[in-house]
């Protein structure tokens, strides 16, 4: 029974992940460029959008989409399945407290980083190219990272900061999502209308970024650098945080937050609506 439930969560997670990428990629590109662009290159998120459209065209907003679109089935499948398994480990009862939800989300986030780290690394390195003739394709970046740095320092670059990001991010994500669902359930019952799922997903997405954003900036910078970081994860994360503050002040830790929050509303909403609807359909078919 548990294994069939996990399969349903894997399949539903794949559908939800694809919806997330298709809806959220343009604002994700703006967010990443705000985080990694040299100081003074852009005046703000709107300037990034205007310059990107003017110099590179509309489809530049989808630059780097191949990596998450190819990997999102695995990433979201792992995330949702890990969350379901974590819930069952924490309690045999279906109704968990919000504290237990946060713990399950944190556990799922830690597991999710295994696949999220390389997907994010390739995406960031694609988004960090600005339409020059020397821009590389995804396969070229993959070959370069593997041949020059190998698996750990190349393909998995930024793994530990991704773990540090995912733990609070998904604790906040699932807590906010479940809190919103429960509030709506008091009025509409357990079978929520689609708009309530969309609203709950949006709340979760906003909580995700508010819980982890400075670490996301650190992650993007580390993954874009030409050479891997040195020292322990705690040391190089702390060093990067200090470097950002020295360059741009505390506000530098939140560069690109506004497009992230804007992106989180449609992206998270579509992710969870697609996931919940797919899971409900599969539950009807399989009886689990």
RODO-2510 file (C-alpha; in nm, 4 decimals, decimal comma):
residues 288
     n   res          X          Y          Z
     1     x     0,0000     0,0000     0,0000
     2     x     0,2815     0,2412     0,0984
     3     x     0,4815     0,1622    -0,2158
     4     x     0,1804     0,2261    -0,4414
     5     x     0,1174     0,5546    -0,2619
     6     x     0,4819     0,6511    -0,3216
     7     x     0,4488     0,5706    -0,6937
     8     x     0,1409     0,7944    -0,7128
     9     x     0,3395     1,0746    -0,5453
    10     x     0,6295     1,0242    -0,7890
    11     x     0,4010     1,0489    -1,0925
    12     x     0,2052     1,3446    -0,9570
    13     x     0,5305     1,5190    -0,8647
    14     x     0,6525     1,4882    -1,2229
    15     x     0,3377     1,6555    -1,3570
    16     x     0,3587     1,9302    -1,0954
    17     x     0,7255     1,9908    -1,1691
    18     x     0,6706     2,0319    -1,5419
    19     x     0,3966     2,2864    -1,4727
    20     x     0,6303     2,4766    -1,2407
    21     x     0,9081     2,5095    -1,4984
    22     x     0,6849     2,6139    -1,7861
    23     x     0,5094     2,8808    -1,5792
    24     x     0,7978     3,0128    -1,3718
    25     x     1,1104     3,0045    -1,5921
    26     x     1,1014     3,3666    -1,7254
    27     x     1,0927     3,5197    -1,3769
    28     x     1,3485     3,2654    -1,2580
    29     x     1,5878     3,3870    -1,5276
    30     x     1,5384     3,7471    -1,4114
    31     x     1,5931     3,6388    -1,0501
    32     x     1,9160     3,4549    -1,1263
    33     x     2,0568     3,7382    -1,3345
    34     x     1,9783     3,9842    -1,0557
    35     x     2,1778     3,7641    -0,8187
    36     x     2,4849     3,7013    -1,0333
    37     x     2,5229     4,0006    -1,2676
    38     x     2,8240     4,2301    -1,2072
    39     x     2,7375     4,5356    -1,0007
    40     x     2,5990     4,8157    -1,2175
    41     x     2,5141     4,5933    -1,5139
    42     x     2,1412     4,6270    -1,4489
    43     x     1,9346     4,8907    -1,2690
    44     x     1,6843     4,6390    -1,1338
    45     x     1,4561     4,3487    -1,2297
    46     x     1,2607     4,5536    -1,4852
    47     x     1,5844     4,6633    -1,6512
    48     x     1,6932     4,2985    -1,6696
    49     x     1,3673     4,2131    -1,8433
    50     x     1,3946     4,5026    -2,0909
    51     x     1,7614     4,4436    -2,1748
    52     x     1,7121     4,0685    -2,2089
    53     x     1,4207     4,1120    -2,4490
    54     x     1,5992     4,3837    -2,6478
    55     x     1,9368     4,2122    -2,6825
    56     x     1,8516     3,8415    -2,6764
    57     x     1,4834     3,8111    -2,7621
    58     x     1,1852     3,6626    -2,5824
    59     x     1,3137     3,3055    -2,5682
    60     x     1,6190     3,4179    -2,3712
    61     x     1,3814     3,4290    -2,0738
    62     x     1,3649     3,0507    -2,1088
    63     x     1,7434     3,0146    -2,1165
    64     x     1,8503     2,7258    -1,8981
    65     x     1,5040     2,5695    -1,9070
    66     x     1,6296     2,2431    -2,0550
    67     x     1,8117     2,1503    -1,7341
    68     x     1,5139     2,1863    -1,4954
    69     x     1,2669     2,0546    -1,7528
    70     x     1,4757     1,7411    -1,8050
    71     x     1,5518     1,7059    -1,4370
    72     x     1,2287     1,8340    -1,2830
    73     x     1,0514     1,5004    -1,3114
    74     x     1,3231     1,3457    -1,0972
    75     x     1,3565     1,6442    -0,8644
    76     x     0,9873     1,6891    -0,7906
    77     x     0,9233     1,3172    -0,7844
    78     x     1,1973     1,2829    -0,5222
    79     x     1,0636     1,5838    -0,3310
    80     x     0,7010     1,4734    -0,3124
    81     x     0,7873     1,1091    -0,2506
    82     x     1,0365     1,2077     0,0222
    83     x     0,7756     1,4289     0,1811
    84     x     0,5197     1,1490     0,1794
    85     x     0,7714     0,9031     0,3259
    86     x     0,8846     1,1606     0,5855
    87     x     0,5250     1,2132     0,6959
    88     x     0,4811     0,8393     0,7430
    89     x     0,8091     0,8145     0,9387
    90     x     0,7114     1,0985     1,1713
    91     x     0,3591     0,9760     1,2395
    92     x     0,1387     0,6828     1,1352
    93     x    -0,1599     0,9177     1,1413
    94     x    -0,2553     1,1188     0,8304
    95     x    -0,3199     1,4458     1,0168
    96     x     0,0124     1,5904     1,1338
    97     x     0,0615     1,9013     1,3432
    98     x     0,2180     2,2019     1,1710
    99     x     0,5431     2,1384     1,3609
   100     x     0,5470     1,7829     1,2268
   101     x     0,4682     1,9174     0,8784
   102     x     0,7683     2,1523     0,9046
   103     x     0,9946     1,8625     1,0092
   104     x     0,8703     1,6450     0,7223
   105     x     0,9271     1,9329     0,4800
   106     x     1,2809     1,9846     0,6096
   107     x     1,3571     1,6126     0,5676
   108     x     1,2156     1,6167     0,2144
   109     x     1,4208     1,9266     0,1307
   110     x     1,7437     1,7603     0,2442
   111     x     1,6692     1,4572     0,0257
   112     x     1,5642     1,6777    -0,2664
   113     x     1,9035     1,8522    -0,2747
   114     x     2,0625     1,5377    -0,4183
   115     x     1,8981     1,6003    -0,7559
   116     x     1,8250     1,9714    -0,7209
   117     x     2,1933     2,0650    -0,6910
   118     x     2,3100     1,9585    -1,0410
   119     x     1,9857     2,0769    -1,2025
   120     x     2,0311     2,4205    -1,0436
   121     x     2,4003     2,4350    -1,1303
   122     x     2,3387     2,3809    -1,5024
   123     x     2,0445     2,6221    -1,5018
   124     x     2,2417     2,8994    -1,3314
   125     x     2,5380     2,8639    -1,5669
   126     x     2,3052     2,8838    -1,8671
   127     x     2,1214     3,1866    -1,7275
   128     x     2,4537     3,3584    -1,6550
   129     x     2,5223     3,3924    -2,0290
   130     x     2,4058     3,7117    -2,1971
   131     x     2,3724     3,6307    -2,5646
   132     x     2,7376     3,6537    -2,6730
   133     x     2,8747     3,4466    -2,9602
   134     x     3,0808     3,2532    -2,7053
   135     x     2,7716     3,1367    -2,5126
   136     x     2,7754     2,7624    -2,4531
   137     x     2,5036     2,5042    -2,4938
   138     x     2,3922     2,2838    -2,2077
   139     x     2,5865     1,9838    -2,3351
   140     x     2,9032     2,1951    -2,3608
   141     x     2,8675     2,3146    -2,0029
   142     x     2,8062     1,9589    -1,8846
   143     x     3,1151     1,8343    -2,0675
   144     x     3,3267     2,1207    -1,9362
   145     x     3,2232     2,0779    -1,5733
   146     x     3,2802     1,7029    -1,5880
   147     x     3,6182     1,7077    -1,7617
   148     x     3,7628     1,9996    -1,5642
   149     x     3,6267     1,9336    -1,2173
   150     x     3,4684     1,5889    -1,2074
   151     x     3,1503     1,4870    -1,0312
   152     x     3,1829     1,6364    -0,6824
   153     x     3,3381     1,9755    -0,7651
   154     x     3,1814     2,0054    -1,1088
   155     x     2,8435     1,8396    -1,1550
   156     x     2,7536     1,8632    -0,7836
   157     x     2,9023     2,2073    -0,7233
   158     x     2,6992     2,3917    -0,4645
   159     x     2,5539     2,0734    -0,3153
   160     x     2,5961     2,1663     0,0508
   161     x     2,4619     2,5175     0,0113
   162     x     2,1685     2,3649    -0,1781
   163     x     2,1075     2,1377     0,1224
   164     x     2,1292     2,4415     0,3528
   165     x     1,8782     2,6214     0,1302
   166     x     1,6314     2,3365     0,0837
   167     x     1,5883     2,2487     0,4529
   168     x     1,4340     2,5796     0,5718
   169     x     1,2778     2,6435     0,2312
   170     x     1,0648     2,3304     0,2265
   171     x     0,9909     2,3466     0,5981
   172     x     0,8354     2,6864     0,5264
   173     x     0,6826     2,5747     0,1982
   174     x     0,4887     2,2778     0,3310
   175     x     0,3908     2,4464     0,6574
   176     x     0,2389     2,7451     0,4768
   177     x     0,0740     2,5218     0,2171
   178     x    -0,0847     2,2910     0,4746
   179     x    -0,1882     2,5831     0,6961
   180     x    -0,3673     2,7471     0,4030
   181     x    -0,5326     2,4218     0,2946
   182     x    -0,6639     2,3617     0,6457
   183     x    -0,8067     2,7116     0,6643
   184     x    -0,9852     2,6619     0,3327
   185     x    -1,1021     2,3148     0,4372
   186     x    -1,2997     2,4620     0,7270
   187     x    -1,5181     2,6378     0,4714
   188     x    -1,5081     2,4107     0,1645
   189     x    -1,4432     2,0641     0,3064
   190     x    -1,1654     1,8220     0,2111
   191     x    -1,2284     1,8444    -0,1657
   192     x    -1,0983     2,1950    -0,2197
   193     x    -1,1821     2,3921    -0,5343
   194     x    -0,8941     2,4481    -0,7758
   195     x    -0,8645     2,8161    -0,6859
   196     x    -0,8109     2,7224    -0,3182
   197     x    -0,5302     2,4843    -0,4184
   198     x    -0,3785     2,7604    -0,6299
   199     x    -0,3986     3,0056    -0,3397
   200     x    -0,2463     2,7533    -0,0969
   201     x     0,0356     2,6770    -0,3402
   202     x     0,1056     3,0483    -0,3802
   203     x     0,1276     3,0902    -0,0035
   204     x     0,3711     2,8014     0,0142
   205     x     0,5834     2,9468    -0,2642
   206     x     0,6123     3,2843    -0,0919
   207     x     0,7082     3,1145     0,2358
   208     x     0,9718     2,9105     0,0480
   209     x     1,1624     3,2183    -0,0692
   210     x     1,1246     3,4157     0,2518
   211     x     1,2762     3,1223     0,4437
   212     x     1,5865     3,0760     0,2297
   213     x     1,6571     3,3655    -0,0048
   214     x     2,0070     3,4757     0,1103
   215     x     2,1233     3,1145     0,0780
   216     x     1,9830     3,1039    -0,2749
   217     x     2,1948     3,4071    -0,3657
   218     x     2,5010     3,2318    -0,2209
   219     x     2,4170     2,9146    -0,4128
   220     x     2,3866     3,0953    -0,7459
   221     x     2,7188     3,2765    -0,7017
   222     x     2,9047     2,9621    -0,6003
   223     x     2,7616     2,7616    -0,8899
   224     x     2,8494     3,0294    -1,1451
   225     x     3,2116     3,0791    -1,0398
   226     x     3,4809     2,9494    -1,2759
   227     x     3,6446     2,7497    -0,9942
   228     x     3,4887     2,5529    -0,7065
   229     x     3,4898     2,6931    -0,3514
   230     x     3,7573     2,5918    -0,1023
   231     x     3,7318     2,5058     0,2662
   232     x     3,4441     2,3445     0,4519
   233     x     3,0850     2,4197     0,3482
   234     x     3,0364     2,6365     0,6583
   235     x     3,3499     2,8327     0,5747
   236     x     3,2752     2,9024     0,2097
   237     x     2,9085     2,9806     0,2741
   238     x     3,0081     3,2262     0,5479
   239     x     3,2781     3,3752     0,3214
   240     x     3,0285     3,4268     0,0388
   241     x     2,7751     3,5895     0,2720
   242     x     3,0428     3,8316     0,3944
   243     x     3,1534     3,9051     0,0377
   244     x     2,7973     3,9875    -0,0709
   245     x     2,7471     4,2243     0,2243
   246     x     3,0856     4,3883     0,1578
   247     x     2,9973     4,4441    -0,2090
   248     x     2,6342     4,5499    -0,1853
   249     x     2,5360     4,5784     0,1785
   250     x     2,2711     4,3654     0,3460
   251     x     2,0355     4,4412     0,0560
   252     x     2,2683     4,2376    -0,1659
   253     x     2,1472     3,9249     0,0143
   254     x     1,8009     3,9932    -0,1267
   255     x     1,8838     4,0932    -0,4852
   256     x     1,6220     3,9427    -0,7156
   257     x     1,3754     3,8713    -0,4344
   258     x     1,0867     4,0582    -0,5985
   259     x     1,0852     3,8464    -0,9187
   260     x     1,1232     3,5369    -0,7010
   261     x     0,8134     3,6271    -0,5024
   262     x     0,6245     3,7141    -0,8200
   263     x     0,7360     3,3860    -0,9757
   264     x     0,6395     3,1872    -0,6682
   265     x     0,2723     3,2785    -0,7011
   266     x     0,1977     3,1237    -1,0433
   267     x     0,4770     2,8627    -1,0273
   268     x     0,3964     2,7189    -0,6852
   269     x     0,0250     2,7492    -0,7489
   270     x     0,0498     2,5531    -1,0731
   271     x     0,2868     2,2984    -0,9158
   272     x     0,0613     2,2111    -0,6279
   273     x    -0,2613     2,2325    -0,8218
   274     x    -0,1176     1,9959    -1,0849
   275     x     0,0231     1,7675    -0,8132
   276     x    -0,2949     1,7534    -0,6055
   277     x    -0,5239     1,7041    -0,9042
   278     x    -0,2987     1,4340    -1,0521
   279     x    -0,2685     1,2582    -0,7172
   280     x    -0,6464     1,2678    -0,6666
   281     x    -0,6947     1,1169    -1,0133
   282     x    -0,4367     0,8436    -0,9470
   283     x    -0,5921     0,7734    -0,6076
   284     x    -0,9258     0,7225    -0,7804
   285     x    -0,7691     0,4845    -1,0323
   286     x    -0,5519     0,2870    -0,7878
   287     x    -0,7653     0,3177    -0,4741
   288     x    -0,4648     0,4506    -0,2744
***
